[in-house]
Amino acid sequence: MTDSTRGDSVLRTKPIEDVLAQQSDPGGETGDRPGLLQRRLGAKDLMGFGIGIVIGTGIFTLTGIEAKTHAGPAVVISFAIAGLVSLLAALCYAEMASSVPTAGSAYTYAYATIGEIFAWIIGWDLILEFALGAAVVARGWSGYMQELFDLPTTLFGEDAPVNVGAIAIVLLLGVVAVVGIRESARVTNILVAIKVAICLFIIVAGAFYVRAENLTPFVPPSRPTDEGGSGLDQALSQAVFGIEPTAFGFAGVLTAAAIVFFAYTGFEAVANLGEETRRPARDLPLGLLGTLGICTVLYIGVSFVLTGMQNYTELNEGAPIASAFEAVGAHWAAILISIAAVSGLTSVILVDIVAMGRIGFSMGRDGLLPKSVSRVHPKFGTPYRITIATIIFVAVLAGLIPLAELASLVSIGTLFAFVVVSLAVPILRRTKPDMKRPFRVPFSPVVPVLSAIACLYLMTNLTVETWLRFVVWMALGIVLYLAYGRRNARLARHSSTGADA
């Protein structure tokens, strides 16, 4: 028994050999693996899942909100900055995912490098990210459907006492997620094809309506915000250093970058599919980097066209793209854009549910959650018990609780996971120098350290209120770990057996 797995230490680590042994593949690359997740996905499927979760709420709403309130036309730069930070993190994910293709992604990477307590915190954090993300988007989907088809507000949209529309879409997509990963991939790929086509349509058609005067000045001059820089809505960095909060200018561009980072959250869901990928060493890096490359280009193109079509001060915060086409007389385009929004939000919900199931599956397999939740369906090859549990959880949240104000929690949770994965790369290179790494982050440890610093900086641009909620959620998670996970972890049982022997 090595020091890393001995005793009751909350910093005990899970050997990489143990991680890989849990995925032993008696059926070969493509064969059936009884009791294990099935390898049925290729690089295109992974990019479909990635684009399916990334292209959603951000491109249809955040573009207008952040251009109008923080950055003006320079919201294009904000999306580029957020995309660059995500790319740095994606390089780190690509090395870890290709070396340790696992269903737990950041959770397992933390378990193998910096210790069990940090792995639990990351797993707990990712559950928050994907659950809130799915619930928020489900409510958004319900609102778009209500507006598009004039459905009753008593059942659909934010005015409904119980948002039946949000519950219905969660349950419907939950069935798809339980039935199988191939079925989930097919549905996601269809939805992705629709919304990518519409995004390209927005860029090409909108370019004809771009006017230079709408893009001038590209970076509006800085001015004090109306809030006065006090209270829980103030950015953490401003509260700590006593900086007067401003809108626009370069500070506004950075603030917008921290917020539009929400638009990129979720691409790490691709790493959660490592155990279901036919050739993880090749396909996982392609899926991760391909997702970010395509999405960043689309975000920059759409935000540039949007702010060029209509002056940023006049943008509609609820449906900015459709309203911009309405403003230039292209009424017919609004319907296509609404359809794209519905399909975009649908795929986000599905991928969120799939990702949550894989994280819970990994935590159950390690004993940090009850082992029964990690049971794989004998026919569908999916972790059906934990998936069903997460579907019920998300449906309750989506149906009963207005979650718009909690959206920033998704960003802080993702950024925190990115910090851990970035630091895990140089740590694992030092502790496991001989481990096979099909993909290697260039210029390590410089790139991983830059990634961690950039993510931490964006976290400081989120509000004090967001940080307080995040700390409360993390504190609750630590209590649950100390009460259950620490004693029941697989490593704890192995340690006890070794001591008895």
QUIBEL-V439315 format. One record per residue. N is the residue number from 1. NEAR is the number of other ideal C-beta (glycine too) atoms within 12 Angstrom. Layout:
n near
N NEAR
N NEAR
This chain:
n near
1 17
2 19
3 14
4 26
5 32
6 20
7 21
8 21
9 19
10 25
11 23
12 36
13 35
14 42
15 28
16 31
17 20
18 25
19 37
20 23
21 16
22 33
23 31
24 16
25 25
26 13
27 19
28 13
29 22
30 17
31 15
32 20
33 23
34 16
35 21
36 30
37 43
38 34
39 31
40 31
41 42
42 28
43 28
44 25
45 37
46 48
47 39
48 41
49 50
50 53
51 45
52 48
53 53
54 53
55 52
56 49
57 48
58 50
59 45
60 45
61 39
62 44
63 55
64 39
65 34
66 44
67 49
68 33
69 31
70 40
71 44
72 41
73 41
74 38
75 48
76 35
77 32
78 47
79 44
80 29
81 36
82 49
83 36
84 28
85 43
86 46
87 34
88 40
89 50
90 47
91 34
92 53
93 49
94 49
95 42
96 55
97 48
98 38
99 36
100 47
101 47
102 44
103 48
104 50
105 53
106 55
107 50
108 51
109 50
110 46
111 47
112 43
113 40
114 34
115 30
116 41
117 30
118 37
119 46
120 46
121 39
122 43
123 48
124 37
125 42
126 48
127 46
128 42
129 44
130 48
131 40
132 43
133 48
134 53
135 45
136 44
137 49
138 51
139 45
140 41
141 43
142 42
143 37
144 38
145 32
146 27
147 26
148 26
149 18
150 10
151 22
152 17
153 19
154 16
155 23
156 33
157 30
158 28
159 19
160 26
161 16
162 23
163 38
164 27
165 39
166 42
167 33
168 27
169 40
170 44
171 27
172 23
173 41
174 35
175 24
176 33
177 42
178 32
179 26
180 28
181 45
182 29
183 24
184 43
185 38
186 24
187 32
188 48
189 29
190 21
191 37
192 39
193 24
194 30
195 43
196 34
197 24
198 35
199 40
200 23
201 28
202 42
203 28
204 18
205 27
206 36
207 19
208 18
209 26
210 27
211 20
212 14
213 15
214 29
215 26
216 17
217 19
218 25
219 28
220 31
221 16
222 24
223 17
224 18
225 25
226 12
227 20
228 13
229 24
230 18
231 16
232 20
233 24
234 30
235 41
236 30
237 25
238 30
239 26
240 13
241 13
242 12
243 22
244 20
245 34
246 28
247 33
248 33
249 26
250 23
251 31
252 36
253 34
254 39
255 43
256 46
257 42
258 43
259 42
260 49
261 45
262 46
263 48
264 51
265 53
266 52
267 53
268 54
269 52
270 51
271 53
272 54
273 53
274 47
275 41
276 47
277 42
278 30
279 25
280 41
281 25
282 23
283 38
284 46
285 38
286 31
287 48
288 50
289 36
290 31
291 46
292 40
293 27
294 31
295 42
296 37
297 27
298 39
299 44
300 32
301 33
302 47
303 51
304 31
305 41
306 50
307 46
308 34
309 42
310 35
311 28
312 41
313 18
314 21
315 35
316 27
317 23
318 25
319 32
320 40
321 48
322 37
323 28
324 41
325 32
326 24
327 26
328 28
329 14
330 25
331 16
332 16
333 30
334 30
335 22
336 27
337 41
338 33
339 26
340 37
341 40
342 35
343 37
344 45
345 46
346 43
347 46
348 51
349 55
350 52
351 50
352 54
353 57
354 54
355 53
356 50
357 54
358 50
359 50
360 42
361 50
362 48
363 49
364 35
365 40
366 43
367 32
368 47
369 35
370 22
371 24
372 18
373 28
374 35
375 27
376 33
377 26
378 14
379 13
380 28
381 33
382 42
383 45
384 32
385 25
386 39
387 46
388 28
389 30
390 45
391 40
392 23
393 31
394 44
395 35
396 23
397 33
398 47
399 29
400 20
401 25
402 25
403 32
404 24
405 19
406 30
407 37
408 41
409 38
410 47
411 44
412 42
413 45
414 48
415 45
416 41
417 51
418 51
419 38
420 44
421 50
422 45
423 35
424 46
425 49
426 29
427 30
428 39
429 24
430 17
431 21
432 27
433 13
434 12
435 25
436 19
437 24
438 22
439 31
440 26
441 36
442 17
443 16
444 30
445 24
446 18
447 29
448 39
449 22
450 29
451 39
452 32
453 23
454 32
455 42
456 26
457 27
458 42
459 34
460 28
461 41
462 40
463 34
464 28
465 22
466 37
467 30
468 22
469 27
470 33
471 21
472 17
473 29
474 28
475 16
476 20
477 32
478 23
479 17
480 25
481 32
482 21
483 14
484 21
485 34
486 30
487 20
488 26
489 38
490 33
491 40
492 28
493 21
494 24
495 26
496 20
497 14
498 15
499 14
500 9
501 8
